[in-house]
Amino acid sequence: MVVLGDKEFFKGIGAITYEGKGSDNPFAYKYYNAEQLVQGKSMREHFKFAMAYWHTLCGTGGDPFGPGTKIFPWNASSDPIQAAKDKADAAFEFITKMGFDYFCFHDFDMVAEAKTLAESEKRIEKIVAYIKQKQHASGVKALWGTANLFSHPRYMNGAASNPNFNVVAHAGAQVKIALDATMAIGGENYVFWGGREGYMSLLNTNMKKEQDHIGQFLNMAKDYAHSQGFKGTFFIEPKPMEPSKHQYDFDAATSINTIRAYGLEEDFKLNIEVNHATLAQHTFQHELQVAANAGMLGSIDANRGDYQNGWDTDQFPNNVLEITEAMLVFLKSGGLQGGGINFDAKTRRNSTDLEDIFLAHIGGADTFAKALLIADEVLKNSPYESMLSGRYSSFDSGEGAQFSQGQLTLKDLYTYAWEKGEPEQISGKQELYENILNQYS
């Protein structure tokens, strides 16, 4: 059901429906069929697609070399509360026309930050009450909330890792307010992204103290949320750098180490972003696999970087082969734990029509849907699984199985190697694996 406010912001665009790959309608899904079952779950359940408040409604196209290029009609009012309500109207119109079930947000995406913490809290409470009305009318849910602890100048030296306790305390207050807002609108999860939790120079940084303070801060946030009845999952979103030179949540492996080091394993998982993975010199599928291996594959930010541009461009995903490899990991690991897939992506600076926002999200959803279908076919109908299993068949019996089960000593390996002599050279067949993926794409 499409939900409109007092006025329609995206005029001329109706509900986006599935028409199949033969359709030439740019405002229709070609592969994302929400109710289609894949391995016993609908695409809707697999993906839990979410609109990202910050890029879709707040991103006007500005970059380090120039101001924004997009004039959004929901930004017309000079009154912050009215502007926030208009933005919420636009959000729910867009989400329901797209047929999505979720959105995610930073605290000050929803409403502009005020000059004081007290006034900011009042503003958030007002807009939360309004959003709850929109949710009741539409059935749209909050996938997760978070606090913007990186944009304001007070956080130039970090938030939880800041060398000034007054800033740390302010960050804590802001997280409490953001958690309260998330819980009030039924947010299913809560995310921490450490945009300034890192350093520009080690010369003026006590890394150990800063990391310990982050661990303390995360535990405090978790304990507070639990005391208020929050049942959701907390996510850490890895990123190696930018804006900081080095961020403490560098990649999935580093973030998992942080979670374990500070006793957060029961409550925290990872929110993996495609563009952040590639900035860390990893593939998206690598980061998913690392998280899945640790039982911490929680949620996904869907986007991509530019192959010739070494910064966080947050473009909409369109590389089917890349996402297919990721969906192999996704399906084999049983999907996401608690989270979903949000489009942390923005239309390009020169894509200035409101309809471009729809076209970008349609393409992103179709990319993930097509990749999911291909991955499912590869797993069900190709020799991929048997080939992969066969590569490790020497560990299925005999001494190989004993080794895997921890029943051999180093001396046992020595004796075995002497008896067997030089090992046979066995091809990894990488090109065949790649050909199989292309065959089903």
PyMOL commands that set and color helices and strands:
alter all, ss='L'
color gray80, all
select helices_A, chain A and resi 43-47+53-58+73-75+80-98+107-110+117-138+153-155+165-184+202-204+207-227+252-261+274-279+284-293+320-332+354-381+384-391+393-395+398-404+410-420+430-440
alter helices_A, ss='H'
color red, helices_A
select strands_A, chain A and resi 17-18+28-29+37-38+41-42+49-52+102-106+141-146+189-192+198-199+233-236+246-247+268-273+297-301+341-343
alter strands_A, ss='S'
color yellow, strands_A
deselect
rebuild
show_as cartoon
